[in-house]
């Protein structure tokens, strides 16, 4: 799955999460209330990352109806008191949901259930053209709001997209609650899975193998822009190679529960990525040395030296010199082809592009 659906927010919230998304996924959908909605960003680097990555997904009527059925089962079940919304409670943690994301009948049901209240302020981060969104948000307890958005995300993602969030800690607590309440089963409530925690840990591990050369969000934005602007799919292929390697370890991490097992898998990943990077650098050096000491290069150097001597008395270019130049062009072409082949065979080549060697490429 090279694409993902991001929830519960419409805009990316955290730079580290954005870095992971830039390195892994082709595109990241977000649940948009309506066409033309633009999340507002204060951080220019996050804004650039979002411009490269994000694509609005407007829930269809069928998706809203399916979400309604799941939410109806949820609120008609036995939910704990901490799911209730009580605006009179001091220090209340609440969550605002834009009304267009759900079916109107869902809001009517939630208003009658006492789990939701109509908001009194305009949507805080919405921008539509040059005007604030006029509709008021619905306000819920944070736990219920996050649960509702998780259900909607699971439905909108379908079978072909990963679901990712930068609210992993909050969702982990909700997942534990529903699992414990239902004897290890969610029952009718389907919460979206979350690939982001494992992905972010593994990306961080692999970034740390680059000899301490920190890759900033700006660096990764530039790399993705290079990929988008290239006519060939070369960089895209490198990112797919890296994604496939990371995804294999994500699957392993999600298949175990013990902390020790997860730590061992992460250690194996770190060792594998360090070895892969060292092999990549060694092979790039060998390719450079092969070119430098190749027959074509030595002949070309000799010919260039002779040309300096002959240039005063022999202004014409003979066939031998043309042959030498052609041989050198072929050697350079082969070098470039072999180097690209080397890159494609290593998972760390994609990250290596953030800080390539100035000598070996």
C-alpha positions as CSV (number, residue, x, y, z in Angstrom):
1,X,0.0,0.0,0.0
2,X,1.9,3.1,-1.2
3,X,-0.9,5.5,-0.3
4,X,-2.4,6.3,3.0
5,X,-5.3,8.1,4.6
6,X,-4.5,10.5,7.4
7,X,-6.9,11.2,10.3
8,X,-8.4,12.7,12.5
9,X,-7.3,16.2,11.4
10,X,-7.5,17.9,8.0
11,X,-4.0,19.4,8.3
12,X,-0.6,17.8,9.2
13,X,0.2,18.7,12.8
14,X,3.8,17.4,13.5
15,X,7.0,17.8,11.5
16,X,8.3,14.3,12.5
17,X,5.1,12.8,11.2
18,X,5.4,14.8,8.0
19,X,9.0,13.6,7.5
20,X,7.9,10.0,7.7
21,X,5.1,10.5,5.3
22,X,7.4,12.2,2.8
23,X,9.8,9.3,2.9
24,X,7.3,6.6,2.6
25,X,4.0,7.3,0.9
26,X,3.1,8.5,-2.7
27,X,0.1,10.4,-1.5
28,X,-1.8,10.9,1.8
29,X,-5.5,11.5,1.7
30,X,-7.2,13.6,4.4
31,X,-10.9,13.8,5.2
32,X,-12.1,17.1,3.8
33,X,-15.5,18.5,4.7
34,X,-16.1,19.8,1.1
35,X,-14.3,20.5,-2.1
36,X,-12.1,23.5,-2.0
37,X,-11.4,23.4,1.7
38,X,-7.8,24.3,2.5
39,X,-6.2,23.6,5.8
40,X,-4.3,26.5,7.2
41,X,-0.6,26.2,8.1
42,X,1.5,28.5,10.2
43,X,4.7,26.4,9.5
44,X,5.9,27.0,5.9
45,X,7.7,23.7,5.8
46,X,4.6,21.8,6.9
47,X,2.6,23.7,4.3
48,X,5.1,22.6,1.5
49,X,5.0,19.0,2.7
50,X,1.2,19.1,2.6
51,X,1.2,20.6,-0.9
52,X,3.4,17.7,-2.1
53,X,1.7,14.9,-0.2
54,X,-1.9,15.5,0.7
55,X,-5.1,15.0,-1.4
56,X,-8.5,15.8,-0.1
57,X,-11.0,12.9,0.3
58,X,-14.6,14.1,0.6
59,X,-16.7,11.3,2.2
60,X,-19.3,10.1,-0.2
61,X,-23.0,9.7,0.7
62,X,-22.5,5.9,0.9
63,X,-19.4,6.3,3.2
64,X,-21.4,8.7,5.4
65,X,-24.3,6.3,5.6
66,X,-22.0,3.4,6.5
67,X,-20.3,5.6,9.2
68,X,-23.8,6.5,10.5
69,X,-24.6,2.8,11.1
70,X,-21.3,2.2,13.0
71,X,-21.7,5.4,15.1
72,X,-25.3,4.5,15.9
73,X,-24.2,1.1,17.2
74,X,-21.4,2.8,19.2
75,X,-23.6,5.4,21.0
76,X,-26.4,2.8,21.7
77,X,-23.9,0.6,23.4
78,X,-22.7,0.9,27.0
79,X,-20.1,3.7,26.8
80,X,-18.4,4.9,30.0
81,X,-19.1,8.3,31.6
82,X,-15.9,9.7,30.2
83,X,-17.4,9.6,26.7
84,X,-20.1,12.0,27.7
85,X,-19.9,15.6,26.8
86,X,-20.5,17.9,29.8
87,X,-19.7,21.6,29.0
88,X,-20.0,22.5,32.7
89,X,-17.1,20.4,33.7
90,X,-13.9,22.4,34.4
91,X,-10.9,21.6,32.2
92,X,-13.0,19.6,29.8
93,X,-11.1,18.0,27.0
94,X,-13.3,18.4,23.9
95,X,-13.0,17.8,20.1
96,X,-14.6,19.8,17.3
97,X,-15.9,18.0,14.1
98,X,-16.8,19.9,11.0
99,X,-20.5,19.2,10.2
100,X,-20.0,18.3,6.5
101,X,-17.9,15.2,7.3
102,X,-20.9,13.2,8.5
103,X,-24.5,12.7,7.4
104,X,-26.9,15.2,8.8
105,X,-29.0,12.4,10.4
106,X,-25.9,11.3,12.3
107,X,-25.7,14.8,13.9
108,X,-29.4,14.7,14.8
109,X,-28.9,11.3,16.5
110,X,-25.8,12.5,18.4
111,X,-27.5,15.7,19.6
112,X,-30.3,13.6,21.0
113,X,-27.9,11.2,22.6
114,X,-26.3,14.0,24.8
115,X,-22.9,13.0,23.5
116,X,-22.6,16.1,21.2
117,X,-23.4,19.9,21.4
118,X,-23.5,22.5,18.7
119,X,-20.3,24.6,18.8
120,X,-20.4,28.3,19.5
121,X,-17.4,29.3,17.4
122,X,-16.5,29.0,13.8
123,X,-14.2,26.3,12.6
124,X,-10.8,27.3,14.0
125,X,-8.5,26.3,11.1
126,X,-10.8,26.4,8.1
127,X,-10.3,28.6,5.1
128,X,-12.5,28.6,2.1
129,X,-11.4,31.1,-0.5
130,X,-10.9,34.3,1.6
131,X,-13.7,33.6,4.0
132,X,-14.1,31.7,7.3
133,X,-16.3,28.7,7.1
134,X,-19.8,29.8,8.2
135,X,-21.0,26.5,9.6
136,X,-20.4,25.8,13.3
137,X,-18.6,22.7,14.4
138,X,-20.1,20.0,16.5
139,X,-18.4,19.5,19.8
140,X,-17.8,16.2,21.6
141,X,-15.7,14.7,24.3
142,X,-12.3,14.2,22.8
143,X,-12.5,10.4,23.2
144,X,-15.8,10.1,21.4
145,X,-14.7,12.6,18.7
146,X,-11.5,10.7,18.0
147,X,-13.4,7.4,17.9
148,X,-15.9,8.8,15.4
149,X,-13.1,10.1,13.2
150,X,-11.4,6.7,13.4
151,X,-14.6,4.9,12.3
152,X,-15.0,7.3,9.4
153,X,-11.3,7.0,8.4
154,X,-11.5,3.2,8.4
155,X,-14.5,3.4,6.0
156,X,-12.9,6.1,3.7
157,X,-9.6,4.2,3.4
158,X,-11.2,1.1,2.1
159,X,-9.0,-1.9,1.4
160,X,-6.2,-0.2,-0.6
161,X,-4.9,2.5,1.7
162,X,-3.1,2.4,5.0
163,X,-4.6,4.6,7.8
164,X,-2.1,6.8,9.7
165,X,-2.5,9.4,12.5
166,X,-0.3,11.7,14.5
167,X,-2.6,11.1,17.5
168,X,-1.1,7.6,18.1
169,X,-1.0,7.8,21.9
170,X,-4.7,8.8,22.2
171,X,-5.8,6.1,19.8
172,X,-3.7,3.5,21.5
173,X,-5.7,4.2,24.7
174,X,-9.0,3.9,22.9
175,X,-8.0,0.7,21.2
176,X,-7.1,-0.8,24.6
177,X,-10.4,0.2,26.0
178,X,-12.5,-1.3,23.1
179,X,-10.4,-4.5,23.1
180,X,-10.8,-5.0,26.9
181,X,-14.5,-4.2,26.8
182,X,-15.2,-6.7,24.0
183,X,-13.0,-9.6,25.2
184,X,-10.4,-9.0,22.5
185,X,-12.9,-8.1,19.8
186,X,-14.2,-4.7,18.6
187,X,-17.6,-6.1,17.8
188,X,-19.5,-3.8,15.4
189,X,-17.1,-0.9,16.0
190,X,-14.3,-0.8,13.5
191,X,-11.5,1.5,14.6
192,X,-8.9,2.5,11.9
193,X,-5.6,0.8,12.3
194,X,-2.5,3.0,12.6
195,X,0.7,2.2,10.8
196,X,2.3,5.5,11.8
197,X,4.0,4.6,15.1
198,X,5.9,1.7,13.7
199,X,6.7,3.6,10.5
200,X,8.0,6.6,12.4
201,X,10.2,4.5,14.6
202,X,11.8,2.7,11.7
203,X,12.2,5.8,9.6
204,X,14.0,7.4,12.6
205,X,16.3,4.4,13.0
206,X,17.2,4.5,9.3
207,X,17.8,8.2,9.3
208,X,20.1,7.8,12.3
209,X,22.3,5.5,10.2
210,X,23.4,8.5,8.0
211,X,26.5,9.2,10.2
212,X,24.7,11.8,12.3
213,X,23.8,14.0,9.3
214,X,20.4,15.1,10.3
215,X,17.7,15.4,7.6
216,X,15.4,18.2,8.3
217,X,11.8,18.5,7.0
218,X,13.1,21.1,4.5
219,X,15.7,18.6,3.2
220,X,13.0,16.0,2.6
221,X,10.7,18.4,1.0
222,X,13.5,19.3,-1.5
223,X,14.1,15.6,-2.1
224,X,10.4,15.0,-2.9
225,X,10.3,18.0,-5.1
226,X,13.3,16.6,-7.0
227,X,11.3,13.4,-7.4
228,X,8.2,15.2,-8.6
229,X,10.2,17.2,-11.2
230,X,12.3,14.4,-12.6
231,X,11.1,13.0,-16.0
232,X,12.4,9.5,-15.2
233,X,10.9,7.4,-12.4
234,X,14.4,6.8,-10.9
235,X,13.9,8.5,-7.5
236,X,10.4,7.2,-7.3
237,X,11.8,3.6,-7.7
238,X,14.3,4.3,-4.9
239,X,11.5,5.4,-2.6
240,X,9.5,2.3,-3.5
241,X,12.5,0.1,-2.6
242,X,12.9,1.8,0.7
243,X,9.1,1.6,1.4
244,X,9.0,-2.1,0.7
245,X,11.9,-2.8,3.1
246,X,10.3,-0.6,5.9
247,X,6.9,-2.1,5.3
248,X,8.2,-5.6,5.8
249,X,9.5,-4.7,9.2
250,X,6.3,-2.8,10.0
251,X,4.4,-6.1,9.4
252,X,6.7,-7.9,11.7
253,X,6.4,-5.3,14.5
254,X,2.6,-5.4,14.2
255,X,2.6,-9.2,14.5
256,X,4.2,-9.3,18.0
257,X,3.1,-7.8,21.3
258,X,6.0,-8.2,23.7
259,X,8.2,-5.1,24.1
260,X,11.3,-7.3,23.9
261,X,10.3,-8.8,20.5
262,X,9.6,-5.3,19.1
263,X,13.0,-4.1,20.3
264,X,14.7,-7.1,18.7
265,X,13.0,-6.4,15.4
266,X,14.0,-2.8,15.5
267,X,17.6,-3.8,16.3
268,X,17.6,-6.2,13.3
269,X,16.3,-3.4,11.1
270,X,19.0,-1.0,12.3
271,X,21.8,-3.6,11.6
272,X,20.3,-4.3,8.2
273,X,20.1,-0.6,7.2
274,X,23.6,0.1,8.4
275,X,25.0,-2.8,6.4
276,X,23.0,-1.8,3.4
277,X,24.3,1.8,3.5
278,X,27.9,0.6,3.9
279,X,27.6,-1.7,1.0
280,X,26.0,1.1,-1.1
281,X,28.9,3.5,-0.3
282,X,31.5,0.8,-1.0
283,X,29.9,-0.1,-4.4
284,X,29.7,3.6,-5.4
285,X,33.4,4.1,-4.6
286,X,34.3,1.0,-6.6
287,X,32.3,2.3,-9.6
288,X,34.2,5.6,-9.4
289,X,37.6,4.0,-9.2
290,X,36.7,1.7,-12.1
291,X,35.9,4.8,-14.2
292,X,39.0,6.7,-13.1
293,X,41.4,3.9,-13.9
294,X,39.6,2.6,-17.0
295,X,41.4,2.3,-20.3
296,X,39.1,4.9,-21.8
297,X,39.8,7.5,-19.1
298,X,43.6,6.9,-19.2
299,X,43.5,7.3,-23.0
300,X,41.4,10.4,-22.7
301,X,43.8,12.0,-20.2
302,X,46.8,11.2,-22.4
303,X,45.0,12.5,-25.5
304,X,44.1,15.7,-23.6
305,X,47.7,16.2,-22.7
306,X,48.9,15.6,-26.3
307,X,46.2,18.1,-27.5
308,X,47.7,20.8,-25.4
309,X,51.0,20.3,-27.1
310,X,49.6,20.0,-30.6
311,X,47.0,22.8,-30.4
312,X,49.5,25.5,-31.6
313,X,50.7,23.6,-34.7
314,X,47.8,21.3,-35.5
315,X,44.4,23.1,-35.3
316,X,42.5,20.2,-36.9
317,X,41.0,17.2,-35.1
318,X,41.9,13.8,-36.5
319,X,39.9,10.5,-36.4
320,X,41.9,9.1,-33.6
321,X,40.9,11.9,-31.3
322,X,37.3,11.6,-32.3
323,X,37.5,7.9,-31.5
324,X,39.0,8.6,-28.1
325,X,36.2,11.1,-27.3
326,X,33.5,8.6,-28.3
327,X,35.1,5.9,-26.1
328,X,35.1,8.3,-23.2
329,X,31.4,9.1,-23.7
330,X,30.6,5.4,-23.7
331,X,32.6,4.9,-20.5
332,X,30.7,7.8,-18.8
333,X,27.4,6.4,-20.0
334,X,28.2,2.9,-18.7
335,X,29.4,4.5,-15.4
336,X,26.1,6.3,-15.0
337,X,24.1,3.2,-15.9
338,X,26.0,1.0,-13.4
339,X,25.7,3.6,-10.7
340,X,21.9,3.8,-11.2
341,X,21.7,0.0,-11.1
342,X,23.7,0.1,-7.8
343,X,21.3,2.6,-6.3
344,X,18.3,0.5,-7.3
345,X,19.6,-2.5,-5.5
346,X,19.8,-0.9,-2.0
347,X,17.0,0.1,0.3
348,X,19.0,3.0,1.8
349,X,19.6,4.7,-1.5
350,X,16.5,6.8,-1.1
351,X,17.7,8.3,2.2
352,X,21.2,8.5,0.9
353,X,19.9,11.1,-1.6
354,X,19.5,13.6,1.2
355,X,23.2,13.6,1.9
356,X,25.1,12.0,-1.1
357,X,28.9,12.0,-1.2
358,X,30.3,15.0,-3.1
359,X,32.9,12.7,-4.6
360,X,31.2,9.4,-5.4
361,X,27.7,10.7,-5.9
